[in-house]
Amino acid sequence: MSIVRNNGSLLPANPRTLFDDFFSRELFNWGNNNYSSTLSTIPSVNIKEDEHNFEVEVAAPGMEKQDFQITLEANLLTISSAKKNQTEEKNEHYTRREFSYQSFQRTFELAQDVVDEEHIEAKYENGVLKLTIPKTEEAKKPVRRLIEIQ
């Protein structure tokens, strides 16, 4: 979403009104902040940093670890997931089939010479995909700088 300045206040470039939300969102899903204009959800992501690592947590309940694909190309880390469900119920008088398909993709640009790309680890547990991205030794060392007083 781009932001433009209008009469001293910040407004979305294409503001959605309550009327738009009423007809485009699910009835009982008013609080979903990850709702996109394509009527699909994007999982929430938390990114934390400490002196040794970056941690990325992706909220993806209902998935299994084999549903994810994590790739690193150049300095772009891409997390994607696809899950397809199909059920079929056959009876003497009818056949009922249901399909569902969930997918998402998130891409993050990693700072070059800051992360140790060879030792990135991923773990999926309790509906959360957690990536640990270690920093290089050079990035861990605090840079000491002398500030001149004028």
MARNULUM-712899 format. One line per 10 residues: their letters; for each residue x, y, z negated of N, C-alpha, C. Coordinates in nm, 3 decimals. Layout:
REM MARNULUM-712899
a = X Y Z X Y Z X Y Z; ...
REM end
This chain:
REM MARNULUM-712899
msivrnngsl = 0.086 -0.117 0.000 0.000 0.000 0.000 0.090 0.122 0.000; 0.069 0.213 0.090 0.148 0.335 0.091 0.078 0.442 0.009; 0.157 0.531 -0.046 0.103 0.637 -0.131 0.130 0.770 -0.062; 0.030 0.857 -0.060 0.046 0.990 -0.003 0.007 1.093 -0.108; 0.068 1.209 -0.100 0.035 1.316 -0.193 -0.077 1.400 -0.133; -0.182 1.424 -0.211 -0.297 1.499 -0.164 -0.340 1.595 -0.274; -0.324 1.723 -0.251 -0.362 1.826 -0.349 -0.298 1.802 -0.485; -0.173 1.763 -0.487 -0.102 1.747 -0.613 -0.124 1.614 -0.684; -0.208 1.526 -0.633 -0.230 1.398 -0.697 -0.189 1.286 -0.603; -0.158 1.169 -0.659 -0.121 1.055 -0.578 -0.244 0.971 -0.549
lpanprtlfd = -0.268 0.942 -0.423 -0.383 0.862 -0.382 -0.337 0.752 -0.288; -0.403 0.638 -0.288 -0.371 0.537 -0.189 -0.399 0.591 -0.048; -0.317 0.550 0.048 -0.335 0.596 0.186 -0.468 0.548 0.242; -0.514 0.432 0.199 -0.641 0.377 0.245 -0.720 0.335 0.121; -0.782 0.431 0.050 -0.844 0.398 -0.078 -0.964 0.305 -0.063; -0.974 0.209 -0.153 -1.089 0.120 -0.158 -1.185 0.175 -0.262; -1.310 0.169 -0.234 -1.410 0.220 -0.327 -1.471 0.104 -0.403; -1.546 0.136 -0.506 -1.619 0.034 -0.580 -1.714 -0.040 -0.487; -1.774 0.032 -0.392 -1.863 -0.029 -0.295 -1.789 -0.135 -0.212; -1.666 -0.102 -0.165 -1.585 -0.199 -0.089 -1.557 -0.322 -0.173
dffsrelfnw = -1.517 -0.300 -0.300 -1.484 -0.413 -0.388 -1.606 -0.501 -0.413; -1.722 -0.440 -0.427 -1.842 -0.516 -0.456 -1.873 -0.616 -0.346; -1.855 -0.576 -0.220 -1.889 -0.664 -0.109 -1.774 -0.750 -0.059; -1.650 -0.726 -0.103 -1.539 -0.803 -0.050 -1.476 -0.897 -0.153; -1.500 -0.879 -0.280 -1.440 -0.966 -0.381 -1.539 -1.071 -0.429; -1.482 -1.176 -0.487 -1.567 -1.277 -0.547 -1.645 -1.214 -0.662; -1.766 -1.258 -0.684 -1.853 -1.196 -0.783 -1.792 -1.194 -0.923; -1.731 -1.303 -0.967 -1.678 -1.312 -1.102 -1.527 -1.296 -1.108; -1.467 -1.230 -1.011 -1.323 -1.217 -1.006 -1.282 -1.070 -0.996; -1.350 -0.983 -1.069 -1.325 -0.839 -1.061 -1.188 -0.799 -1.114
gnnnysstls = -1.134 -0.874 -1.208 -1.008 -0.835 -1.270 -0.885 -0.889 -1.200; -0.899 -0.955 -1.089 -0.784 -1.015 -1.022 -0.704 -0.908 -0.950; -0.590 -0.868 -1.007 -0.507 -0.764 -0.948 -0.427 -0.816 -0.829; -0.422 -0.945 -0.809 -0.345 -1.003 -0.700 -0.433 -1.038 -0.581; -0.538 -0.966 -0.565 -0.632 -0.993 -0.457 -0.590 -0.913 -0.336; -0.566 -0.977 -0.225 -0.521 -0.905 -0.106 -0.639 -0.877 -0.013; -0.616 -0.791 0.085 -0.723 -0.755 0.178 -0.757 -0.868 0.274; -0.676 -0.974 0.277 -0.704 -1.088 0.363 -0.786 -1.194 0.292; -0.840 -1.160 0.176 -0.922 -1.249 0.096 -0.846 -1.374 0.050; -0.718 -1.359 0.023 -0.639 -1.467 -0.035 -0.568 -1.412 -0.157
tipsvniked = -0.526 -1.498 -0.245 -0.457 -1.452 -0.365 -0.308 -1.471 -0.350; -0.234 -1.383 -0.412 -0.089 -1.389 -0.415 -0.052 -1.414 -0.561; 0.030 -1.515 -0.589 0.060 -1.544 -0.729 0.138 -1.431 -0.795; 0.114 -1.415 -0.924 0.187 -1.316 -1.003 0.331 -1.361 -1.019; 0.421 -1.264 -1.023 0.564 -1.292 -1.037 0.620 -1.205 -1.148; 0.698 -1.265 -1.237 0.774 -1.192 -1.338 0.921 -1.205 -1.303; 0.996 -1.096 -1.312 1.139 -1.100 -1.289 1.207 -1.040 -1.413; 1.297 -1.118 -1.470 1.369 -1.075 -1.590 1.518 -1.078 -1.561; 1.593 -0.996 -1.633 1.738 -0.995 -1.619 1.801 -0.992 -1.756; 1.905 -1.074 -1.775 1.988 -1.063 -1.893 2.132 -1.053 -1.845
ehnfevevaa = 2.228 -1.060 -1.934 2.366 -1.039 -1.893 2.422 -1.151 -1.805; 2.359 -1.270 -1.807 2.411 -1.384 -1.731 2.328 -1.422 -1.608; 2.196 -1.396 -1.610 2.106 -1.446 -1.506 1.995 -1.348 -1.473; 1.933 -1.375 -1.358 1.802 -1.322 -1.325 1.707 -1.441 -1.337; 1.587 -1.420 -1.388 1.486 -1.526 -1.394 1.363 -1.479 -1.318; 1.316 -1.565 -1.230 1.194 -1.537 -1.154 1.091 -1.641 -1.194; 0.975 -1.596 -1.240 0.866 -1.686 -1.277 0.748 -1.658 -1.184; 0.698 -1.764 -1.121 0.585 -1.753 -1.029 0.469 -1.832 -1.089; 0.357 -1.766 -1.114 0.239 -1.833 -1.170 0.166 -1.904 -1.056; 0.171 -2.037 -1.057 0.107 -2.116 -0.950 0.043 -2.240 -1.010
pgmekqdfqi = -0.063 -2.224 -1.090 -0.127 -2.339 -1.153 -0.195 -2.428 -1.050; -0.201 -2.556 -1.081 -0.268 -2.651 -0.994 -0.180 -2.707 -0.885; -0.059 -2.658 -0.875 0.034 -2.708 -0.774 0.121 -2.817 -0.836; 0.197 -2.884 -0.752 0.296 -2.981 -0.798 0.428 -2.942 -0.736; 0.537 -2.990 -0.795 0.668 -2.943 -0.748 0.692 -2.975 -0.600; 0.635 -3.082 -0.548 0.654 -3.114 -0.407 0.577 -3.020 -0.314; 0.488 -2.937 -0.369 0.413 -2.841 -0.289 0.495 -2.717 -0.254; 0.610 -2.697 -0.321 0.691 -2.577 -0.303 0.806 -2.601 -0.207; 0.845 -2.495 -0.138 0.968 -2.494 -0.060 1.040 -2.365 -0.094; 1.166 -2.378 -0.133 1.247 -2.261 -0.168 1.366 -2.261 -0.074
tleanlltis = 1.383 -2.151 -0.002 1.494 -2.142 0.093 1.575 -2.016 0.066; 1.702 -2.024 0.099 1.792 -1.910 0.089 1.858 -1.893 0.224; 1.830 -1.783 0.289 1.889 -1.755 0.420 1.950 -1.616 0.414; 2.082 -1.612 0.435 2.160 -1.489 0.414 2.136 -1.448 0.269; 2.080 -1.332 0.242 2.052 -1.293 0.105 1.902 -1.288 0.076; 1.820 -1.357 0.158 1.675 -1.359 0.138 1.632 -1.492 0.076; 1.576 -1.484 -0.043 1.524 -1.600 -0.114 1.374 -1.604 -0.089; 1.326 -1.714 -0.028 1.185 -1.727 0.005 1.125 -1.844 -0.072; 1.014 -1.816 -0.141 0.939 -1.918 -0.214 0.806 -1.933 -0.142; 0.778 -2.053 -0.096 0.650 -2.075 -0.029 0.586 -2.203 -0.082
sakknqteek = 0.458 -2.211 -0.063 0.385 -2.328 -0.110 0.266 -2.351 -0.019; 0.237 -2.478 0.003 0.119 -2.515 0.080 0.061 -2.642 0.018; -0.068 -2.639 -0.004 -0.135 -2.755 -0.062 -0.267 -2.773 0.010; -0.289 -2.893 0.058 -0.412 -2.925 0.131 -0.484 -3.037 0.056; -0.610 -3.018 0.032 -0.694 -3.121 -0.032 -0.807 -3.158 0.061; -0.834 -3.286 0.067 -0.945 -3.333 0.149 -1.013 -3.446 0.072; -1.143 -3.435 0.057 -1.220 -3.542 -0.007 -1.331 -3.585 0.088; -1.364 -3.711 0.079 -1.470 -3.763 0.164 -1.555 -3.859 0.082; -1.686 -3.842 0.092 -1.780 -3.928 0.022 -1.874 -3.989 0.127; -1.871 -4.120 0.136 -1.958 -4.187 0.233 -2.070 -4.258 0.158
nehytrrefs = -2.187 -4.244 0.213 -2.305 -4.307 0.157 -2.380 -4.369 0.275; -2.475 -4.449 0.242 -2.554 -4.514 0.347 -2.623 -4.413 0.439; -2.662 -4.297 0.383 -2.741 -4.201 0.459 -2.662 -4.077 0.503; -2.542 -4.057 0.448 -2.468 -3.936 0.485 -2.319 -3.953 0.457; -2.243 -3.864 0.515 -2.100 -3.852 0.487 -2.075 -3.707 0.452; -2.005 -3.685 0.340 -1.974 -3.549 0.297 -1.823 -3.533 0.292; -1.773 -3.430 0.358 -1.630 -3.401 0.357 -1.607 -3.259 0.306; -1.505 -3.244 0.225 -1.467 -3.112 0.177 -1.318 -3.093 0.199; -1.281 -2.974 0.242 -1.143 -2.940 0.266 -1.109 -2.814 0.189; -0.987 -2.806 0.141 -0.937 -2.679 0.085 -0.789 -2.669 0.118
yqsfqrtfel = -0.743 -2.548 0.135 -0.605 -2.525 0.172 -0.557 -2.401 0.097; -0.447 -2.415 0.024 -0.388 -2.303 -0.048 -0.247 -2.284 0.003; -0.208 -2.161 0.027 -0.070 -2.135 0.065 -0.032 -1.993 0.027; 0.097 -1.972 0.006 0.150 -1.838 -0.016 0.297 -1.840 0.020; 0.351 -1.718 0.034 0.494 -1.703 0.058 0.537 -1.571 -0.002; 0.645 -1.574 -0.080 0.704 -1.454 -0.137 0.852 -1.454 -0.102; 0.904 -1.340 -0.060 1.045 -1.328 -0.024 1.108 -1.218 -0.108; 1.229 -1.247 -0.159 1.303 -1.153 -0.241 1.441 -1.133 -0.182; 1.488 -1.010 -0.180 1.622 -0.981 -0.131 1.717 -0.983 -0.249; 1.818 -1.070 -0.242 1.916 -1.082 -0.348 2.033 -0.987 -0.320
aqdvvdeehi = 2.081 -0.925 -0.424 2.195 -0.835 -0.408 2.320 -0.917 -0.377; 2.391 -0.877 -0.273 2.512 -0.949 -0.236 2.621 -0.918 -0.338; 2.705 -1.017 -0.364 2.817 -1.007 -0.458 2.771 -0.988 -0.603; 2.644 -1.008 -0.631 2.593 -0.999 -0.768 2.542 -1.134 -0.816; 2.481 -1.212 -0.727 2.426 -1.342 -0.767 2.513 -1.456 -0.714; 2.518 -1.563 -0.793 2.590 -1.684 -0.756 2.492 -1.775 -0.682; 2.487 -1.761 -0.552 2.388 -1.831 -0.469 2.401 -1.983 -0.476; 2.518 -2.033 -0.504 2.542 -2.178 -0.506 2.483 -2.247 -0.629; 2.448 -2.173 -0.732 2.401 -2.234 -0.857 2.260 -2.194 -0.897; 2.178 -2.158 -0.800 2.037 -2.124 -0.829 1.964 -2.253 -0.864
eakyengvlk = 1.885 -2.250 -0.970 1.808 -2.366 -1.015 1.660 -2.333 -1.017; 1.578 -2.435 -0.990 1.432 -2.417 -0.991 1.368 -2.529 -1.071; 1.262 -2.494 -1.144 1.191 -2.592 -1.226 1.043 -2.553 -1.227; 0.955 -2.653 -1.211 0.811 -2.628 -1.216 0.754 -2.700 -1.337; 0.689 -2.623 -1.424 0.635 -2.682 -1.547 0.516 -2.600 -1.595; 0.409 -2.668 -1.630 0.288 -2.605 -1.686 0.235 -2.492 -1.599; 0.235 -2.511 -1.466 0.178 -2.413 -1.375 0.266 -2.295 -1.342; 0.392 -2.298 -1.388 0.484 -2.187 -1.362 0.610 -2.241 -1.295; 0.644 -2.184 -1.180 0.769 -2.214 -1.112 0.872 -2.115 -1.164; 0.982 -2.167 -1.218 1.084 -2.081 -1.279 1.216 -2.100 -1.205
ltipkteeak = 1.270 -1.992 -1.153 1.401 -1.994 -1.089 1.500 -1.921 -1.177; 1.616 -1.981 -1.195 1.725 -1.917 -1.267 1.833 -1.886 -1.165; 1.863 -1.759 -1.151 1.959 -1.713 -1.053 2.077 -1.653 -1.128; 2.187 -1.729 -1.139 2.301 -1.681 -1.217 2.374 -1.566 -1.148; 2.434 -1.481 -1.229 2.514 -1.371 -1.177 2.658 -1.420 -1.155; 2.728 -1.355 -1.065 2.870 -1.385 -1.046 2.947 -1.336 -1.168; 3.066 -1.388 -1.186 3.150 -1.346 -1.300 3.180 -1.196 -1.294; 3.202 -1.145 -1.174 3.232 -1.002 -1.160 3.112 -0.916 -1.202; 2.993 -0.962 -1.172 2.873 -0.886 -1.207 2.844 -0.892 -1.357; 2.891 -0.999 -1.424 2.867 -1.012 -1.568 2.953 -0.916 -1.649
kpvrrlieiq = 3.070 -0.884 -1.597 3.163 -0.799 -1.672 3.112 -0.656 -1.673; 3.101 -0.598 -1.792 3.057 -0.457 -1.796 3.166 -0.367 -1.738; 3.125 -0.272 -1.661 3.218 -0.177 -1.601 3.235 -0.063 -1.700; 3.358 -0.041 -1.741 3.385 0.066 -1.834 3.429 0.187 -1.754; 3.367 0.298 -1.784 3.395 0.420 -1.710 3.421 0.532 -1.808; 3.525 0.606 -1.784 3.558 0.719 -1.868 3.487 0.842 -1.811; 3.414 0.910 -1.896 3.339 1.028 -1.853 3.414 1.151 -1.903; 3.450 1.235 -1.811 3.526 1.354 -1.843 3.434 1.462 -1.899; 3.477 1.525 -2.004 3.401 1.633 -2.066 3.451 1.765 -2.008; 3.362 1.847 -1.964 3.403 1.977 -1.903 3.389 2.091 -1.999
REM end
